[in-house]
């Protein structure tokens, strides 16, 4: 087992489903969340592939504005609706399995870090709000390398900052594209299958598949 465990943040640690009610409150359909998050990732990936860069907040805002423009049932102005929904990112809760999993991994002597396409500051606030910041050694963001995951530079950067070989770091994420990126960059990878679906065959298989973070922690713990 690797000595450092790097956790993706958006959806892996944070419960982003709480943004859907905010969409409803401004008159947009709740299911717009899925399209919004997918559009944000698509545009961030596209910029990275083309050699460009914009931070997560900027890409998410642009994608949200584009989608809300097509909503005729908004109960406020477009600017007000977007601002209200985006503000919810700073108020997201952790999934309930985060605290017990982090506590077990930390007690077992593993080093815990985060690696996100979002901002390190937002991640730090999330961890403190959720009462788990004491378990996390450092919050890393692709903002430092200006290359969104799954570009290899992001994973390599995290390993270098931790002072370990890539094979000594495992990336934990709910997104198959993220675990695939980690594997291709030379890291280990664990996929958290929160939705109970099949892992896409087009991606490299992760080293560990678990239904939640507690199951993952149990699978790598030396203690029963």
Order of alpha helices (4+ residues) and beta strands (2+ residues): beta-alpha-alpha-alpha-alpha-alpha-beta-alpha-beta-alpha-beta-alpha-beta-beta-alpha
